Amino acid sequence: MQYAIELYYDKKTEKQLFDLSKKIADEKISTKYLEWKTRPHLTLACFNDVDEACCIDKLKGFAQNHKVIPAYIGSVGMFNDTKTVFVSPIMNSNVSVSERII
């Protein structure tokens, strides 16, 4: 994956997810999130190749016309093979429309 379009959580949710990942690491279940030093996010699309200028232009237009999109976390899970912890948002019309537009 060369490119990804991702939505990020608000600071409060991000802190809660970080605290959860810290507890998971403290219990020696998985340290992947802490190792990656990344922000929790919702991936809308992945591309191996994309016209960067066109994509950036479209995303700027999207961002100007859309504000905060509520996301509800329905579950927390882990991929056994990689020990990657993930949260699964409950899809709602706002997220679905965002995916279709992008």
Buried (B, 14 or more C-beta within 10 A) or exposed (E): EEEEBEBEBEEEBBEBBBEBBEEBBEEEEBBBBEEEEEEBBBEBEEEEEBEEEEBEEBEEEEEEEEEEEEBEBEEEEBEEEEBEBEBEBEEEEEBEEBBEEE
